[in-house]
């Protein structure tokens, strides 16, 4: 490790809580013991005896079972083909479960077993059971207890929940049942000693959800009570006062909301009462979701994110879209502004919780813009979690609609899931009047540069246009870049005072006013279209290399259809 890498690691670790470091050391020690003494460790981690297992109530259907067309079907799985994250791979015969040459995220999804909900939805129940049993037995033979990707806590938690739900349709009453129940007991023993308290966040919610599901399934009242108590404790930390999830990534907000809905519904169907904290968190999170959805019901992909199917969003039952031109989600750091046919979502919050930077992007004071419900300014999204140039770019300031200085990021993102020094936002204001909405904030994410620059941005949205004023103050000469990421398929023509932009949202003029003089270019950017899939999209970039202060005003205005010139 180089000196710079050590410094980055130190700046990242400085944000961690001491308990996180201790828990990480404990979990790594346990994993090393599992690898070296697997039989002894398996006995020490023995779970509940399955004799008291009663399963889940028949009236309960988890959210994973919705929209089974998302999952591979009987014909695919019977042929040994596994389609996950838009990528198909052959399992082979007998099925292979390691796939060392596949991206780790794909391997994780392989071990979640939520894909088997496609089998549970098949009308040919006998064939579906036979394929499930064959795959399950090959998995059990191939994946040694406590080793490899399959037995990292997160995949183990998702798999345990999936198996509990799939038991009724695909296992109960078959010759697979005794071994299957023993395996669920082993998962319970493993998970209760491998809670991801070193990471926290959505991982820990998944762990506790799985333990609650296992406790109810296996008739382990103590396990269930402990899991639910710890889940309540986590809600105080992870659900912000405005209803947002504290990792500030809407896609993970949906995931945690789905987990809480599943737990509450499972308890209700079992004749138990969910805790008031869980019920309250669900309602607050639904309200937050309704406030951030786009006009056509899409999820904004801020920070790490992936498209969430409309059927899943509908099942989460988001709250009604708030009325009025201005909605401020102060704890999450998001402001939603509407004027005429314009819709703006501005990011004026912290990039991540202090102790959990995994899904943070360096996007402070970025924004998304829609006109008539169609995207005009977009986020580049997330196409990979693998460390490397693509992951580095997608987390960078350059990949977002904000200001970059000297080619560095406003938050020091690095590796796949780490961040050192973070941008700190201050002086946030949001007001509306008869003409429109004004939002302003500043951040000091570039304080590590000479002259300690500060970026201040003001958005002014009216029914006629959006004006964005950027001011960079401080000392010394700096290279300033303001980027505007346009929706895929957009066409851009530069002109003397700015640009003409044609998108699905219509045609727009972009006018620039800068001090000192600037250079406007059209660069090739990329937008994530799914796992390991990107498409090229234009990026309108304004550059200035000059002593501070620097001021850049960018005005976006629609060209009325009746005044457009023919092509």
C-alpha positions as CSV (number, residue, x, y, z in Angstrom):
1,X,0.0,0.0,0.0
2,X,1.4,3.4,-1.0
3,X,1.7,6.4,1.3
4,X,-1.3,8.1,-0.4
5,X,-3.4,5.0,0.0
6,X,-2.5,4.8,3.7
7,X,-3.4,8.5,4.1
8,X,-6.8,7.8,2.3
9,X,-7.4,4.9,4.6
10,X,-6.6,7.0,7.6
11,X,-9.0,9.8,6.5
12,X,-11.7,7.2,5.9
13,X,-11.2,5.4,9.2
14,X,-11.3,8.7,11.1
15,X,-15.1,8.8,10.5
16,X,-15.7,5.3,11.9
17,X,-17.0,4.6,15.4
18,X,-14.8,2.5,17.7
19,X,-17.4,-0.1,18.0
20,X,-17.4,-0.6,14.2
21,X,-13.7,-1.3,14.2
22,X,-14.1,-3.8,17.1
23,X,-17.0,-5.6,15.3
24,X,-15.0,-5.8,12.1
25,X,-12.1,-7.4,13.9
26,X,-14.5,-9.9,15.6
27,X,-16.2,-10.9,12.3
28,X,-12.9,-11.4,10.5
29,X,-11.6,-13.5,13.4
30,X,-14.8,-15.6,13.2
31,X,-14.4,-16.0,9.4
32,X,-10.8,-17.1,9.8
33,X,-11.8,-19.7,12.4
34,X,-14.6,-21.0,10.1
35,X,-12.0,-21.4,7.3
36,X,-9.4,-23.2,9.5
37,X,-11.6,-25.3,11.7
38,X,-14.9,-25.7,9.8
39,X,-16.4,-28.6,11.8
40,X,-15.6,-27.1,15.2
41,X,-16.9,-23.7,14.1
42,X,-20.1,-25.3,12.7
43,X,-20.8,-26.9,16.1
44,X,-20.1,-23.7,17.9
45,X,-22.4,-21.8,15.6
46,X,-25.2,-24.4,15.7
47,X,-28.6,-23.0,15.3
48,X,-32.1,-23.8,16.4
49,X,-33.3,-27.4,16.2
50,X,-36.0,-27.5,13.5
51,X,-38.3,-29.8,15.4
52,X,-40.5,-26.8,16.5
53,X,-40.6,-25.3,13.0
54,X,-44.0,-24.2,12.0
55,X,-43.3,-22.1,8.9
56,X,-44.8,-18.8,8.0
57,X,-48.6,-18.2,7.9
58,X,-50.1,-19.2,4.6
59,X,-51.7,-15.7,4.2
60,X,-48.3,-14.0,4.1
61,X,-46.7,-13.2,0.7
62,X,-43.4,-11.4,0.8
63,X,-42.7,-8.5,-1.6
64,X,-40.1,-10.6,-3.4
65,X,-42.9,-12.8,-4.8
66,X,-44.4,-9.8,-6.7
67,X,-43.8,-9.5,-10.4
68,X,-42.3,-13.0,-10.8
69,X,-41.5,-12.1,-14.4
70,X,-38.4,-10.4,-12.9
71,X,-37.0,-13.8,-12.1
72,X,-35.8,-16.7,-14.4
73,X,-38.5,-19.2,-15.1
74,X,-38.8,-23.0,-15.0
75,X,-37.5,-23.6,-18.5
76,X,-34.4,-21.4,-18.0
77,X,-33.5,-23.0,-14.6
78,X,-34.2,-26.5,-15.8
79,X,-31.7,-25.9,-18.7
80,X,-29.1,-24.7,-16.2
81,X,-29.3,-21.0,-17.3
82,X,-29.3,-18.3,-14.6
83,X,-30.4,-14.8,-15.7
84,X,-29.6,-12.2,-13.0
85,X,-29.0,-8.5,-13.3
86,X,-29.6,-8.7,-17.0
87,X,-26.7,-11.2,-17.5
88,X,-27.2,-14.9,-18.2
89,X,-24.7,-17.6,-17.2
90,X,-24.7,-21.4,-17.4
91,X,-24.7,-23.3,-14.2
92,X,-23.7,-26.5,-15.8
93,X,-24.6,-30.1,-14.9
94,X,-24.2,-30.7,-12.0
95,X,-24.8,-27.0,-11.3
96,X,-21.7,-25.0,-10.3
97,X,-22.1,-22.2,-7.7
98,X,-18.7,-20.5,-7.5
99,X,-18.4,-18.6,-10.8
100,X,-15.1,-17.0,-9.8
101,X,-15.0,-15.2,-13.1
102,X,-18.3,-13.4,-12.6
103,X,-18.6,-10.0,-11.0
104,X,-19.1,-10.3,-7.2
105,X,-22.5,-8.6,-7.3
106,X,-23.7,-11.3,-9.8
107,X,-22.4,-14.0,-7.5
108,X,-24.1,-12.4,-4.5
109,X,-27.4,-12.4,-6.4
110,X,-26.9,-16.1,-7.3
111,X,-26.7,-16.9,-3.5
112,X,-29.7,-14.8,-2.5
113,X,-32.1,-17.4,-4.0
114,X,-34.8,-14.8,-4.4
115,X,-34.7,-15.8,-8.1
116,X,-36.5,-19.0,-7.1
117,X,-39.7,-17.0,-6.7
118,X,-40.0,-17.6,-10.4
119,X,-40.3,-21.3,-9.7
120,X,-42.9,-20.7,-6.9
121,X,-45.1,-18.9,-9.5
122,X,-45.1,-21.8,-12.0
123,X,-48.3,-23.6,-12.6
124,X,-46.5,-26.9,-13.0
125,X,-45.8,-27.2,-9.3
126,X,-44.3,-30.7,-9.6
127,X,-41.8,-29.7,-12.2
128,X,-40.9,-26.6,-10.3
129,X,-40.3,-28.6,-7.1
130,X,-38.1,-31.0,-8.9
131,X,-35.9,-28.3,-10.3
132,X,-35.7,-26.5,-7.0
133,X,-34.7,-29.7,-5.2
134,X,-32.0,-30.5,-7.7
135,X,-30.5,-27.0,-7.6
136,X,-30.8,-26.8,-3.8
137,X,-29.0,-30.1,-3.3
138,X,-26.2,-29.1,-5.7
139,X,-25.9,-25.8,-3.8
140,X,-25.6,-27.5,-0.4
141,X,-22.9,-29.9,-1.8
142,X,-20.9,-27.1,-3.4
143,X,-21.0,-24.3,-0.8
144,X,-19.2,-25.3,2.4
145,X,-20.6,-23.8,5.6
146,X,-19.1,-20.5,6.4
147,X,-16.9,-20.2,3.3
148,X,-16.9,-18.1,0.2
149,X,-19.4,-15.5,-1.1
150,X,-22.4,-17.7,-0.2
151,X,-21.6,-17.4,3.5
152,X,-20.9,-13.7,3.8
153,X,-23.6,-12.4,6.2
154,X,-25.5,-10.3,3.6
155,X,-26.1,-13.1,1.0
156,X,-26.8,-15.5,3.9
157,X,-29.5,-13.2,5.3
158,X,-31.3,-12.8,1.9
159,X,-31.1,-16.5,1.3
160,X,-32.5,-17.4,4.7
161,X,-35.5,-15.1,4.1
162,X,-36.0,-16.4,0.6
163,X,-35.9,-20.0,1.8
164,X,-38.4,-19.4,4.6
165,X,-40.8,-17.9,2.0
166,X,-40.3,-20.6,-0.6
167,X,-40.7,-23.5,1.8
168,X,-44.4,-23.8,1.6
169,X,-44.6,-23.9,-2.2
170,X,-41.4,-25.7,-3.1
171,X,-40.3,-27.9,-0.1
172,X,-43.1,-28.7,2.4
173,X,-44.0,-32.4,2.4
174,X,-41.2,-33.5,0.1
175,X,-38.2,-35.7,0.8
176,X,-36.1,-32.5,0.8
177,X,-37.8,-31.1,3.8
178,X,-35.7,-32.6,6.7
179,X,-32.4,-31.4,5.2
180,X,-33.9,-28.1,4.2
181,X,-35.1,-27.4,7.8
182,X,-31.7,-28.4,9.2
183,X,-30.1,-25.9,6.8
184,X,-32.5,-23.1,8.0
185,X,-31.4,-23.9,11.6
186,X,-27.8,-23.6,10.5
187,X,-28.5,-20.2,8.9
188,X,-30.1,-19.0,12.1
189,X,-27.0,-20.0,14.1
190,X,-24.7,-18.4,11.7
191,X,-26.6,-15.1,11.3
192,X,-27.1,-14.4,15.0
193,X,-23.4,-14.4,15.4
194,X,-22.6,-12.6,12.2
195,X,-24.8,-9.5,12.4
196,X,-23.1,-6.8,10.3
197,X,-22.7,-4.2,13.1
198,X,-19.4,-3.2,11.5
199,X,-21.2,-1.9,8.4
200,X,-24.7,-1.1,9.7
201,X,-27.1,0.5,7.3
202,X,-29.3,-1.6,5.0
203,X,-27.0,-4.7,5.6
204,X,-27.9,-4.8,9.3
205,X,-31.6,-4.3,8.5
206,X,-31.4,-7.3,6.2
207,X,-29.7,-9.4,8.9
208,X,-32.3,-8.5,11.5
209,X,-35.2,-9.1,9.1
210,X,-33.8,-12.6,8.3
211,X,-33.4,-13.4,12.0
212,X,-37.0,-12.3,12.7
213,X,-38.2,-14.4,9.8
214,X,-36.2,-17.4,11.0
215,X,-37.3,-16.9,14.6
216,X,-41.0,-17.0,13.6
217,X,-40.4,-19.9,11.1
218,X,-38.5,-22.1,13.6
219,X,-40.7,-21.2,16.6
220,X,-37.7,-19.5,18.4
221,X,-39.4,-16.8,20.4
222,X,-36.2,-15.5,22.0
223,X,-34.5,-15.1,18.6
224,X,-37.6,-13.3,17.2
225,X,-37.9,-11.0,20.2
226,X,-34.2,-10.1,20.1
227,X,-34.2,-9.4,16.4
228,X,-37.3,-7.2,16.6
229,X,-35.8,-5.3,19.6
230,X,-32.6,-4.6,17.7
231,X,-34.6,-3.6,14.6
232,X,-36.5,-1.0,16.6
233,X,-33.1,0.4,17.9
234,X,-31.9,0.7,14.3
235,X,-34.9,2.6,13.2
236,X,-33.9,5.4,15.5
237,X,-30.5,5.6,13.7
238,X,-31.5,4.8,10.1
239,X,-34.8,6.6,9.5
240,X,-34.4,10.3,9.5
241,X,-37.0,12.7,10.8
242,X,-38.2,13.6,7.3
243,X,-38.7,9.9,6.6
244,X,-35.6,9.3,4.4
245,X,-33.2,6.5,4.9
246,X,-29.9,7.8,6.3
247,X,-27.8,6.4,3.5
248,X,-29.4,9.0,1.3
249,X,-29.8,6.7,-1.7
250,X,-33.4,6.4,-2.9
251,X,-32.9,2.9,-4.2
252,X,-31.8,1.7,-0.8
253,X,-34.6,3.7,0.8
254,X,-37.0,1.5,-1.2
255,X,-35.1,-1.7,-0.1
256,X,-35.2,-0.8,3.6
257,X,-38.9,0.2,3.3
258,X,-39.7,-3.1,1.7
259,X,-37.9,-4.9,4.5
260,X,-39.9,-3.2,7.1
261,X,-43.2,-3.8,5.3
262,X,-42.3,-7.5,5.0
263,X,-41.6,-7.7,8.7
264,X,-44.8,-5.9,9.7
265,X,-46.9,-7.9,7.4
266,X,-45.4,-11.2,8.5
267,X,-46.1,-10.4,12.1
268,X,-49.6,-9.2,11.4
269,X,-50.4,-12.4,9.4
270,X,-49.1,-14.5,12.3
271,X,-51.5,-12.8,14.7
272,X,-48.9,-10.5,16.3
273,X,-48.7,-6.8,16.5
274,X,-45.8,-4.9,14.8
275,X,-44.1,-2.4,17.1
276,X,-45.3,1.2,16.9
277,X,-41.8,2.2,15.8
278,X,-41.9,-0.1,12.8
279,X,-45.4,1.1,11.8
280,X,-44.4,4.7,12.2
281,X,-41.2,4.3,10.2
282,X,-43.1,2.7,7.3
283,X,-45.5,5.6,7.1
284,X,-42.8,8.2,7.3
285,X,-40.7,6.3,4.6
286,X,-43.8,6.1,2.4
287,X,-44.3,9.8,2.6
288,X,-40.7,10.5,1.7
289,X,-40.9,8.2,-1.3
290,X,-44.0,10.0,-2.6
291,X,-42.2,13.3,-2.3
292,X,-39.1,12.3,-4.4
293,X,-40.7,10.2,-7.2
294,X,-40.7,11.9,-10.6
295,X,-44.0,12.9,-12.2
296,X,-44.1,9.6,-14.1
297,X,-43.4,7.5,-11.0
298,X,-39.7,6.9,-11.6
299,X,-37.2,6.7,-8.8
300,X,-34.4,9.3,-8.9
301,X,-31.1,7.5,-8.9
302,X,-29.1,9.7,-6.5
303,X,-26.0,8.2,-5.0
304,X,-25.8,4.5,-5.6
305,X,-29.0,3.4,-7.3
306,X,-30.6,0.9,-9.7
307,X,-34.0,1.1,-11.4
308,X,-36.8,-0.2,-9.2
309,X,-39.7,-1.8,-11.2
310,X,-43.0,0.1,-11.2
311,X,-44.7,-2.9,-9.7
312,X,-42.4,-2.9,-6.7
313,X,-42.7,0.9,-6.2
314,X,-46.5,0.5,-6.3
315,X,-46.3,-2.3,-3.7
316,X,-44.4,0.0,-1.4
317,X,-47.5,2.3,-1.5
318,X,-45.7,5.6,-1.7
319,X,-47.5,8.5,-0.1
320,X,-49.3,11.1,-2.2
321,X,-47.2,13.7,-4.1
322,X,-47.0,16.8,-1.9
323,X,-48.9,19.8,-3.2
324,X,-47.3,23.2,-3.6
325,X,-44.2,24.4,-5.4
326,X,-41.6,23.6,-2.7
327,X,-40.9,20.5,-0.6
328,X,-37.9,20.6,1.7
329,X,-36.6,17.3,3.0
330,X,-34.1,18.9,5.3
331,X,-32.7,15.9,7.1
332,X,-32.1,14.0,3.8
333,X,-30.8,17.2,2.1
334,X,-33.2,17.2,-0.8
335,X,-35.3,20.0,-2.1
336,X,-38.1,19.4,-4.6
337,X,-39.2,22.5,-6.5
338,X,-42.0,22.8,-9.1
339,X,-42.9,25.7,-11.4
340,X,-45.1,25.5,-14.4
341,X,-44.0,22.4,-16.3
342,X,-40.5,22.3,-14.6
343,X,-39.6,19.9,-11.9
344,X,-36.3,20.2,-10.0
345,X,-34.7,18.0,-7.4
346,X,-31.7,19.6,-5.7
347,X,-29.1,17.8,-3.5
348,X,-28.2,20.1,-0.6
349,X,-27.3,17.5,2.0
350,X,-24.5,15.5,3.4
351,X,-23.1,12.8,1.0
352,X,-23.5,10.0,3.6
353,X,-23.7,9.1,7.3
354,X,-20.3,9.7,8.9
355,X,-19.8,6.0,9.6
356,X,-21.2,4.6,6.4
357,X,-19.8,6.0,3.1
358,X,-20.4,2.9,1.0
359,X,-23.1,4.3,-1.3
360,X,-22.0,7.9,-1.4
361,X,-21.2,9.8,-4.6
362,X,-19.3,13.1,-4.8
363,X,-22.5,14.9,-6.0
364,X,-22.9,17.7,-3.5
365,X,-25.1,20.6,-4.9
366,X,-26.0,18.5,-7.9
367,X,-29.5,18.4,-9.3
368,X,-32.0,16.6,-11.6
369,X,-34.3,18.5,-13.9
370,X,-37.5,17.4,-15.7
371,X,-39.7,19.3,-18.2
372,X,-43.2,18.0,-18.9
373,X,-42.2,14.9,-16.9
374,X,-39.4,14.1,-19.3
375,X,-35.8,14.1,-18.1
376,X,-33.6,17.0,-19.2
377,X,-30.6,16.8,-16.7
378,X,-29.9,13.3,-15.4
379,X,-27.8,11.4,-12.9
380,X,-25.3,9.0,-14.4
381,X,-26.5,6.2,-12.1
382,X,-24.6,3.1,-11.1
383,X,-23.7,0.2,-13.4
384,X,-21.1,-1.6,-11.3
385,X,-19.9,-2.0,-7.7
386,X,-16.5,-3.4,-8.8
387,X,-13.6,-1.1,-8.0
388,X,-12.0,0.3,-11.1
389,X,-12.3,3.2,-13.6
390,X,-16.1,2.8,-14.2
391,X,-16.9,2.7,-10.5
392,X,-14.5,5.6,-9.9
393,X,-16.2,7.7,-12.6
394,X,-19.8,7.0,-11.6
395,X,-19.0,8.1,-8.0
396,X,-17.0,11.2,-9.1
397,X,-18.0,14.9,-9.1
398,X,-17.4,14.9,-12.9
399,X,-20.3,12.4,-13.3
400,X,-22.9,14.8,-11.7
401,X,-24.5,18.1,-12.4
402,X,-22.4,20.2,-10.2
403,X,-19.0,22.1,-10.0
404,X,-15.6,20.4,-10.1
405,X,-12.4,22.1,-9.1
406,X,-8.9,21.2,-10.3
407,X,-10.1,17.8,-11.4
408,X,-10.7,16.5,-7.8
409,X,-13.9,15.3,-6.2
410,X,-15.9,17.4,-3.7
411,X,-16.1,14.3,-1.5
412,X,-13.0,12.1,-1.5
413,X,-14.6,8.9,-2.8
414,X,-12.2,6.0,-3.5
415,X,-12.1,2.2,-3.9
416,X,-15.5,0.6,-4.3
417,X,-17.3,1.8,-1.2
418,X,-15.0,4.3,0.7
419,X,-14.8,8.0,1.2
420,X,-12.2,10.1,3.0
421,X,-12.8,13.8,3.4
422,X,-16.4,14.8,2.8
423,X,-18.1,17.9,1.6
424,X,-19.9,19.8,4.4
425,X,-23.0,21.7,3.4
426,X,-24.1,24.9,5.1
427,X,-26.3,28.0,4.8
428,X,-29.2,26.1,3.1
429,X,-32.2,28.2,2.2
430,X,-35.4,27.4,0.3
431,X,-38.1,29.9,-0.4
432,X,-41.0,30.4,-2.8
433,X,-42.8,33.5,-4.0
434,X,-45.5,34.3,-6.5
435,X,-43.0,33.9,-9.4
436,X,-41.1,30.8,-8.4
437,X,-38.8,29.0,-6.1
438,X,-35.3,29.9,-4.9
439,X,-32.9,27.3,-3.3
440,X,-29.3,28.1,-2.2
441,X,-26.5,26.4,-0.3
442,X,-22.8,26.1,-0.1
443,X,-20.2,23.5,0.7
444,X,-16.5,23.3,1.6
445,X,-15.6,20.0,0.0
446,X,-12.6,21.7,-1.7
447,X,-11.1,23.1,1.5
448,X,-8.2,20.7,1.0
449,X,-7.1,22.7,-2.1
450,X,-4.8,25.7,-1.9
451,X,-6.8,28.8,-1.0
452,X,-9.6,26.7,0.6
453,X,-12.3,27.3,-2.1
454,X,-16.0,27.3,-1.2
455,X,-18.7,26.5,-3.8
456,X,-22.0,28.3,-3.4
457,X,-25.0,27.5,-5.7
458,X,-28.3,29.2,-6.1
459,X,-31.2,27.8,-8.2
460,X,-34.0,30.1,-9.3
461,X,-36.9,28.1,-10.9
462,X,-39.9,29.9,-12.5
463,X,-42.5,28.9,-15.0
464,X,-40.3,30.3,-17.7
465,X,-36.8,29.0,-16.9
466,X,-34.2,27.6,-14.5
467,X,-31.3,29.8,-13.6
468,X,-28.3,28.3,-11.8
469,X,-25.8,30.7,-10.3
470,X,-22.5,29.2,-9.2
471,X,-19.9,31.1,-7.2
472,X,-16.5,29.8,-6.2
473,X,-14.7,31.9,-3.6
474,X,-11.3,31.5,-2.0
475,X,-7.8,32.3,-3.1
476,X,-5.5,31.4,-5.9
477,X,-5.9,30.2,-9.4
478,X,-8.1,27.1,-10.0
479,X,-9.5,25.1,-12.9
480,X,-13.3,25.2,-12.7
481,X,-15.7,22.9,-14.6
482,X,-19.5,23.0,-14.4
483,X,-21.1,20.0,-16.0
484,X,-24.6,19.4,-17.2
485,X,-25.4,15.7,-18.0
486,X,-28.1,15.5,-20.6
487,X,-30.6,12.6,-21.1
488,X,-29.4,10.0,-23.5
489,X,-30.5,10.8,-27.1
490,X,-30.1,14.6,-26.5
491,X,-28.7,16.7,-29.3
492,X,-26.5,19.8,-28.6
493,X,-25.5,22.6,-30.9
494,X,-23.1,25.2,-29.5
495,X,-23.5,28.9,-30.2
496,X,-21.8,32.1,-29.2
497,X,-23.7,32.7,-26.0
498,X,-24.4,29.1,-25.0
499,X,-26.1,26.2,-26.7
500,X,-29.3,24.8,-28.2
501,X,-30.4,21.5,-26.7
502,X,-33.0,19.1,-28.1
503,X,-34.3,16.3,-25.9
504,X,-37.5,14.2,-25.4
505,X,-38.5,17.0,-23.0
506,X,-38.4,19.6,-25.9
507,X,-36.0,22.2,-27.2
508,X,-34.1,24.5,-24.9
509,X,-31.7,27.4,-25.0
510,X,-28.8,27.4,-22.6
511,X,-27.4,30.8,-21.9
512,X,-24.1,31.4,-20.1
513,X,-22.9,34.4,-18.2
514,X,-19.4,34.0,-16.6
515,X,-16.8,36.1,-14.9
516,X,-14.1,35.7,-16.1
517,X,-14.6,34.4,-19.7
518,X,-15.3,30.7,-20.1
519,X,-15.1,27.9,-22.7
520,X,-18.1,25.7,-23.5
521,X,-17.7,22.2,-24.8
522,X,-19.8,19.1,-25.5
523,X,-18.2,16.0,-24.0
524,X,-19.2,12.4,-24.2
525,X,-20.5,11.1,-20.9
526,X,-22.2,7.8,-20.0
527,X,-25.4,6.9,-18.2
528,X,-26.0,3.6,-16.5
529,X,-28.8,1.5,-18.0
530,X,-28.5,-1.4,-15.6
531,X,-25.8,-3.8,-14.3
532,X,-22.7,-3.5,-16.5
533,X,-24.7,-1.6,-19.1
534,X,-24.1,2.0,-20.0
535,X,-25.0,4.3,-22.9
536,X,-23.3,7.4,-24.2
537,X,-25.0,10.8,-23.5
538,X,-23.8,14.3,-24.1
539,X,-22.4,16.5,-21.3
540,X,-22.4,20.2,-21.6
541,X,-19.3,21.5,-19.9
542,X,-18.3,25.1,-19.0
543,X,-14.6,25.6,-18.1
544,X,-12.8,28.5,-16.6
545,X,-9.1,28.6,-15.5
546,X,-8.6,31.7,-13.5
547,X,-8.0,33.3,-10.0
548,X,-10.9,33.1,-7.6
549,X,-13.6,34.3,-7.3
550,X,-15.3,32.8,-10.3
551,X,-19.0,33.3,-11.2
552,X,-21.0,31.2,-13.7
553,X,-24.7,31.7,-14.4
554,X,-26.5,29.1,-16.5
555,X,-30.0,29.7,-17.7
556,X,-32.2,26.9,-19.2
557,X,-35.3,28.1,-21.1
558,X,-37.7,26.1,-23.2
559,X,-38.2,27.2,-26.9
560,X,-42.0,27.4,-27.5
561,X,-43.0,24.9,-30.2
562,X,-44.5,27.7,-32.4
563,X,-41.2,29.6,-32.5
564,X,-38.9,26.7,-33.3
565,X,-37.0,26.8,-36.5
566,X,-37.4,23.9,-38.9
567,X,-34.4,21.5,-39.0
